Amino acid sequence: MALKAYILINTRIGKTQEIARKLADMEEVKRLDVIMGPYDIIAEVETDSHESLAHVVMQRLQALDDIRHTMTCPVVPMDREG
């Protein structure tokens, strides 16, 4: 089963659209929206493990100079029977 997470991203002023275009090209990013508030972008990502999610966040996203801060929120599957 795929691991799904939402990543909240804060960018440098004036760089949100550029970062959104770069993220849209990543195969793990299934959806993204530019938002208003303390974060500039929310990205829905899917990976096959926590290790690959960590790689995407720490090695790929945080390596982009114009990303200032990220918050990763893995989705917890709910037991729909209880």
Order of alpha helices (4+ residues) and beta strands (2+ residues): beta-alpha-beta-beta-alpha-beta
